[in-house]
Amino acid sequence: MRLRNIPGSRDKIKSSPYVITETAMGEVWPIRGKWADEFGNTHPIRIEIGMGKGAFIIEQAKQNPDINYVGIEKFSSVLIRAIEKQEAENLPNLKFLRMEAEYIEDVFAPGEVDRIYLNFSDPWPKEKHAKRRLTSHQFLDRYDKILKEDGVVEFKTDNPDLFSFSLKEAAVAGWMILDATCDLHNSYLSEGNIMTEYEAKFSALGQKINKYIIRRNIE
């Protein structure tokens, strides 16, 4: 279970040069539409929503210096661990945000994002909470607003029920499934795969990993 309270974490997050200053929820952030200025280049921008302690996105940034990455995490006590890793790496193409995912349109302008990663997202198992799942059609509609025309969403989970739901929601939202597997590590999609902390843990227990890559239908 994620730790929720680490003394001083909020203050350290606010003072970190790797974290974009927070804006009140529901208000447009000054960074919106200006990410190229923040990074000092026009390289593609890829984001991970719910990045946890940052292992996945930090490794992505290390392997791909010509791509800019933004890690998004709502829990301060988890984000602080990613900041500590970035302090050791000092990667120029990686920034962090502490925010709720439903406000994503306040942070990125239309077409500003190249790719979205969703890794081992909260399954929100109760049906009444379905719209909170990061792969729900409600969230896909939000992603539609910020992705480039040919932008994609990549999703990984160990939860077969969530994966089944996610495939159905992609169809509901009118998205095209480019690739999908229920056994990532034994498929061709495993080539170049970067594991998250959760993925390494679940894989070691013999659990299969599901993955899809989807894109909006382009007429």
C-alpha positions in Angstrom: 0.0 0.0 0.0 1.2 3.5 -0.8 2.3 5.7 2.1 0.2 8.8 2.3 2.0 10.9 4.9 5.7 11.7 4.9 6.6 14.7 7.1 7.9 17.6 5.0 7.1 16.0 1.6 4.8 18.8 0.5 7.4 21.5 1.3 10.1 19.5 -0.5 7.9 19.1 -3.6 7.1 22.8 -3.7 10.8 23.7 -3.6 12.0 21.1 -6.1 13.2 22.5 -9.5 11.9 19.3 -11.1 8.3 19.9 -10.1 6.1 22.4 -11.9 4.4 24.8 -9.4 0.9 23.7 -8.5 -2.2 25.7 -9.5 -5.6 25.4 -7.8 -7.7 22.5 -9.1 -10.0 23.6 -11.9 -7.9 26.5 -13.0 -5.7 26.7 -16.1 -2.0 26.3 -15.2 0.4 28.9 -16.7 2.5 26.1 -18.1 -0.4 25.0 -20.5 0.7 25.4 -24.1 4.2 26.5 -23.0 5.9 23.1 -22.4 8.3 23.7 -25.2 9.5 26.8 -23.4 9.8 24.9 -20.1 12.0 22.2 -21.7 13.8 24.7 -24.1 13.1 22.6 -27.2 10.3 21.3 -29.4 10.8 17.6 -28.8 7.8 15.4 -28.4 6.1 15.3 -25.0 5.1 12.0 -23.4 3.4 11.8 -20.0 2.8 9.0 -17.4 -0.3 9.4 -15.3 0.1 7.7 -11.9 3.8 7.3 -12.2 4.3 6.0 -8.6 7.9 6.2 -7.5 9.1 7.0 -11.0 11.1 4.0 -12.1 9.4 3.7 -15.5 9.4 7.3 -16.6 13.0 7.9 -15.3 14.2 5.0 -17.4 12.3 6.2 -20.4 13.9 9.7 -20.1 17.4 8.1 -19.7 16.9 6.0 -22.8 15.3 8.7 -25.0 17.1 12.1 -24.5 15.3 13.6 -27.5 11.9 13.1 -26.0 10.5 15.2 -23.1 8.7 13.4 -20.3 6.2 14.6 -17.6 5.4 12.3 -14.7 2.1 12.9 -12.9 1.4 11.6 -9.4 -1.3 12.8 -6.9 0.3 11.4 -3.7 3.0 13.6 -2.3 4.5 10.7 -0.3 5.0 8.8 -3.6 6.1 11.7 -5.7 8.9 12.5 -3.2 10.5 9.2 -4.0 10.6 10.0 -7.8 12.1 13.4 -7.0 14.9 11.7 -5.0 15.6 9.5 -8.0 15.6 12.5 -10.3 18.0 14.4 -8.0 20.5 11.6 -8.5 20.0 11.5 -12.3 19.4 15.2 -13.0 17.7 14.4 -16.4 17.0 17.6 -18.4 14.1 16.0 -20.2 12.0 15.1 -17.2 9.6 17.1 -15.1 6.9 16.2 -12.5 3.4 17.3 -11.6 1.5 16.7 -8.4 -2.2 16.7 -9.5 -5.4 14.8 -10.0 -5.7 13.3 -13.4 -9.1 14.6 -14.1 -7.7 18.1 -14.5 -5.3 17.1 -17.3 -6.8 19.5 -19.8 -5.8 22.4 -17.5 -2.2 21.5 -17.8 -1.7 20.6 -21.5 -3.1 22.4 -24.6 -4.7 20.6 -27.5 -2.2 18.5 -29.4 0.6 19.2 -26.9 1.1 15.6 -25.9 2.6 12.8 -28.1 1.9 9.8 -25.9 0.3 8.8 -22.7 1.4 6.0 -20.4 -1.0 4.4 -17.9 0.8 1.7 -15.8 -1.0 -0.4 -13.2 -3.6 2.2 -12.6 -6.0 1.9 -9.6 -8.8 -0.6 -10.8 -11.5 1.1 -8.8 -13.3 -2.3 -8.5 -16.8 -1.0 -7.6 -19.0 -0.4 -10.6 -20.2 3.0 -9.3 -16.6 4.2 -9.5 -16.0 3.0 -13.1 -15.7 6.6 -14.4 -12.7 7.1 -12.1 -10.7 4.4 -13.9 -8.0 6.0 -16.0 -9.1 3.9 -19.0 -12.8 4.8 -18.8 -14.3 6.5 -21.8 -14.6 9.7 -19.7 -10.8 9.8 -19.3 -10.3 8.8 -23.0 -12.3 11.9 -23.9 -9.9 14.0 -21.8 -6.9 12.4 -23.5 -8.5 13.1 -26.8 -8.3 16.8 -26.1 -4.5 16.9 -25.4 -3.1 14.3 -27.7 -1.7 15.0 -31.2 -3.8 13.6 -34.0 -1.8 10.4 -34.2 -1.0 10.3 -30.5 -1.4 7.0 -28.6 -2.2 5.7 -25.2 -0.2 2.7 -23.8 -1.8 0.8 -20.9 -0.4 -2.0 -18.7 -2.1 -3.9 -15.9 -2.1 -7.2 -14.1 -5.8 -7.0 -13.5 -7.7 -9.0 -16.2 -11.1 -7.5 -15.3 -9.7 -4.0 -15.6 -8.1 -4.9 -18.9 -11.4 -6.3 -20.3 -13.2 -3.2 -19.2 -10.5 -1.0 -20.8 -10.8 -2.7 -24.2 -14.6 -2.2 -24.1 -14.2 1.4 -23.1 -11.8 2.1 -26.0 -14.5 0.9 -28.4 -17.2 3.0 -26.7 -15.0 6.1 -27.0 -14.3 5.3 -30.7 -10.6 4.5 -30.3 -8.7 2.0 -32.4 -6.8 -0.9 -30.8 -3.4 -1.0 -32.5 -2.0 -3.8 -30.3 -3.1 -5.8 -27.4 -1.9 -8.8 -25.4 -2.8 -10.7 -22.3 0.7 -12.0 -21.8 3.1 -9.1 -22.4 6.3 -10.8 -21.4 5.7 -13.6 -23.8 4.7 -11.5 -26.8 6.6 -9.4 -29.3 5.4 -6.3 -27.4 8.0 -7.2 -24.7 10.8 -5.9 -27.0 12.1 -2.8 -25.3 9.6 -3.1 -22.5 10.5 -1.1 -19.4 9.1 -2.5 -16.2 7.5 -0.5 -13.4 8.0 -1.4 -9.7 4.6 -3.1 -9.7 5.3 -5.0 -12.9 8.5 -6.5 -11.6 6.8 -7.5 -8.4 3.8 -9.1 -10.2 5.9 -10.8 -12.8 8.1 -12.4 -10.1 4.9 -13.9 -8.7 4.1 -15.4 -12.1 1.2 -13.1 -12.9 0.6 -12.3 -16.5 0.7 -8.7 -17.6 -1.9 -7.2 -20.0 -1.1 -4.4 -22.4 -2.8 -2.4 -25.1 -1.8 0.4 -27.4 -4.7 2.5 -28.7 -5.2 5.5 -30.9 -8.2 7.6 -31.9 -9.9 6.6 -35.1 -8.6 9.0 -37.8 -11.0 9.4 -40.7 
